[in-house]
Amino acid sequence: MGRSRRTIPEELLLLALDPATGTTAQPQSLDLGLAGAQLVELALAGRIAPDGDRIAVVAPRPTGDPTLDSALELLRRRGAPVRAVHWIGGPRLGLRQTYLSHLERCGMVHAVPGQMCGVLPTTRYQATETAISREIKARLDSAIRTGVPPDPRTAALAALAHAVGLGKHLYPGNEGRSSRSRLRDLIRHDPMGGLVAHAVMDVQNGAAAQPRRGPATSGRQQGPGGPRPAAEPARGVPMQPHRGAVAARAVAH
């Protein structure tokens, strides 16, 4: 797998970055979304495949992406297919910071040190390649506006953006209501993206302990939008210092 193409986790993170504040919208659900985005990327690379509501490793060879390969190895070690909701709901400490650091090394964002309350060190991230972020957003806009089924990568990205609550960040206010609805509907265009997006929403709703009723590999079984979160998350929250690392640099939330 070459590195010329941006991965879905990277694109999801770029979508979530607020250009005005340098923080990420929906930080808690975004962490779940990044774990889910890794599954979609591995599926597109032919390394894993859905098995009902579970994820099975079908080709354990490395992709060439260290972060994805780490996830692939963890899945391989499970030995048996794992429920997507359990994988996404598992601990993913430092995953967002890993991707932020990667984007910084690639020159797509730059770190801006600061302080919270004049004491606690923080780090915000500003996009340096704004054309890339605009191109990613334009793909979603096109799929929403035209109604033409998007490619699998864009469909999966849309499904994850909806699942983590980025709709109000990308399409705010009453004028964005129809766009948010169409963003949700795009979930049906990619079975793996739909499975993962539903799993992300199930974790947020505390449903990880219960198996889903029937197959959940596509919005076609659940309706165009599938189950929705109990409430649509609000726009980004204030950045908080990283727990356990208050004395160190805090990452952008």
C-alpha positions in Angstrom: 0.0 0.0 0.0 1.6 3.2 -1.1 1.7 6.4 0.9 0.8 8.7 -2.0 -2.9 8.4 -1.0 -4.2 9.8 2.2 -5.8 7.3 4.5 -9.3 7.6 5.7 -8.2 8.2 9.4 -6.0 11.1 8.1 -8.9 12.6 6.1 -11.3 12.2 9.0 -8.9 14.0 11.3 -8.4 16.8 8.8 -12.2 17.2 8.5 -12.4 17.5 12.2 -9.7 20.2 12.6 -11.3 23.6 13.2 -9.2 26.1 11.2 -10.2 29.0 13.5 -9.2 27.4 16.8 -6.7 24.6 15.9 -8.7 22.1 18.0 -10.6 19.0 16.8 -14.4 18.9 16.8 -16.0 16.0 18.8 -12.7 14.8 20.3 -14.2 11.8 22.3 -16.2 10.4 19.5 -13.5 11.2 17.0 -11.2 8.8 18.8 -13.8 6.0 18.1 -14.0 7.2 14.5 -10.3 6.9 14.0 -10.3 3.4 15.2 -13.2 2.6 12.9 -11.5 4.4 10.0 -8.5 2.1 10.4 -10.8 -0.9 9.9 -12.3 0.6 6.7 -8.8 1.4 5.4 -7.6 -2.2 6.1 -10.7 -3.5 4.3 -10.1 -1.4 1.3 -6.5 -2.7 1.3 -7.8 -6.3 1.2 -6.4 -7.2 4.7 -9.7 -7.6 6.6 -13.3 -8.3 5.6 -16.7 -8.2 7.4 -18.1 -11.4 8.8 -21.6 -10.5 9.9 -21.0 -7.9 12.6 -17.5 -9.1 13.1 -14.1 -8.4 11.5 -12.0 -11.2 10.1 -8.4 -11.0 8.9 -8.1 -12.4 5.4 -4.6 -11.3 4.5 -2.2 -10.6 7.4 0.7 -9.2 5.2 1.7 -5.6 6.2 0.4 -2.6 4.3 3.5 -0.5 4.7 1.7 2.0 7.0 3.0 1.4 10.5 -0.1 2.6 12.3 -2.4 0.4 10.2 0.0 -2.5 10.5 -0.1 -2.2 14.3 -3.9 -2.5 14.2 -3.8 -5.4 11.7 -1.4 -7.3 13.9 -3.6 -6.8 17.0 -6.6 -8.1 15.0 -4.5 -11.1 13.8 -3.5 -12.0 17.3 -7.2 -12.3 18.3 -7.2 -15.5 16.3 -10.9 -15.3 15.6 -13.2 -12.6 14.1 -13.8 -9.8 16.5 -17.0 -7.8 16.8 -16.5 -4.4 15.3 -18.2 -2.7 18.3 -15.8 -4.4 20.7 -12.8 -3.4 18.6 -13.8 0.2 18.3 -14.8 0.4 21.9 -11.4 -0.9 23.1 -8.7 1.4 24.5 -7.0 3.5 21.8 -4.7 5.7 23.9 -2.7 8.1 21.8 -4.3 7.2 18.5 -5.4 10.8 17.7 -2.0 12.2 18.7 -0.3 9.5 16.5 -2.2 10.8 13.5 -1.7 14.4 14.4 2.1 13.8 14.7 2.0 12.0 11.3 0.2 14.9 9.6 2.7 17.3 11.1 5.6 15.2 9.7 3.9 15.3 6.3 3.6 19.0 6.5 -0.2 19.0 6.4 -0.5 20.6 9.9 1.8 22.5 12.2 1.8 22.5 16.0 1.2 25.8 17.8 2.3 25.6 21.5 0.2 27.5 24.0 -1.0 27.4 27.6 -4.3 26.8 29.3 -5.2 29.2 32.1 -1.7 30.5 31.8 -0.2 27.4 33.3 -0.9 24.1 31.6 1.0 23.6 28.3 -1.2 22.8 25.4 -0.7 22.2 21.7 -3.1 23.2 18.9 -2.8 22.2 15.3 -3.3 24.4 12.3 -3.7 23.0 8.8 -0.9 24.2 6.5 -2.3 22.5 3.3 -5.7 24.0 3.4 -6.3 23.0 -0.2 -6.2 19.4 0.9 -8.9 20.0 3.5 -11.0 21.8 1.0 -10.7 19.0 -1.5 -11.8 16.4 1.1 -14.8 18.5 2.0 -15.6 19.1 -1.7 -15.9 15.4 -2.2 -18.5 15.2 0.5 -20.3 18.3 -0.9 -20.4 16.7 -4.3 -21.9 13.5 -3.1 -24.5 15.4 -1.0 -25.4 17.8 -3.8 -25.5 15.5 -6.8 -26.9 12.3 -5.2 -24.6 10.3 -7.4 -23.3 7.3 -5.4 -19.8 8.2 -4.3 -16.7 6.0 -4.5 -16.2 3.6 -1.5 -13.6 5.8 0.2 -15.8 8.9 0.1 -18.9 6.9 1.2 -17.0 5.5 4.2 -15.6 8.9 5.1 -19.1 10.3 5.0 -20.5 7.5 7.2 -17.7 8.0 9.8 -18.2 11.8 9.7 -21.8 11.3 10.5 -21.1 8.7 13.1 -18.7 10.8 15.1 -21.0 13.9 15.0 -19.1 16.1 12.5 -22.3 17.0 10.6 -22.9 20.2 12.6 -19.2 21.1 12.3 -19.2 20.6 8.5 -22.8 21.9 7.8 -23.8 24.1 10.7 -27.1 25.8 11.5 -30.6 25.4 10.1 -29.3 26.0 6.6 -27.1 22.8 6.9 -30.0 20.6 8.1 -30.6 19.0 4.7 -26.9 18.5 4.1 -26.6 16.7 7.4 -29.4 14.5 6.5 -27.8 13.6 3.2 -24.5 13.0 4.9 -26.3 10.5 7.1 -27.9 8.8 4.1 -24.5 8.2 2.4 -23.9 5.5 5.0 -25.7 3.0 2.7 -23.2 3.3 -0.1 -20.4 1.3 1.5 -21.1 -1.9 3.4 -17.9 -1.8 5.5 -18.3 1.9 6.2 -21.8 1.3 7.2 -20.9 -1.6 9.6 -18.1 0.5 11.2 -20.3 3.7 11.4 -23.1 1.8 13.2 -20.5 0.2 15.5 -19.2 3.7 16.4 -22.7 4.9 17.2 -23.4 1.8 19.2 -20.3 2.4 21.4 -21.4 6.0 22.0 -24.9 4.8 22.9 -23.5 2.1 25.3 -24.7 -0.8 23.2 -21.3 -2.5 22.9 -22.4 -5.3 25.2 -25.3 -6.4 23.1 -25.0 -8.0 19.7 -26.8 -6.3 16.9 -30.1 -7.8 15.6 -29.5 -9.2 12.1 -26.6 -8.3 9.8 -25.3 -4.8 10.0 -23.0 -4.6 7.1 -25.1 -2.0 5.2 -27.7 0.7 5.7 -29.8 -1.4 3.4 -30.7 -3.7 6.3 -31.2 -0.8 8.7 -32.8 1.8 6.3 -30.9 4.7 4.7 -29.8 6.3 7.9 -29.7 3.3 10.2 -29.9 3.9 13.9 -28.9 7.3 15.0 -27.1 8.5 18.1 -29.4 9.4 21.0 -28.6 13.0 20.3 -26.6 14.7 17.6 -23.4 15.9 19.3 -22.8 19.6 19.5 -20.0 21.4 17.8 -16.4 21.1 19.1 -15.7 21.3 22.8 -12.9 23.3 24.6 -9.5 21.7 24.6 -8.6 19.9 27.8 -5.1 18.9 29.0 -4.3 15.2 28.3 -4.9 13.2 31.4 -1.8 11.6 33.0 0.3 14.0 31.0 -0.5 17.4 32.5 3.1 18.2 33.0 3.8 17.2 29.4 2.5 18.7 26.2 -1.2 18.3 26.0 -2.7 17.4 22.6 -5.4 19.3 20.9 -8.9 18.3 21.7 
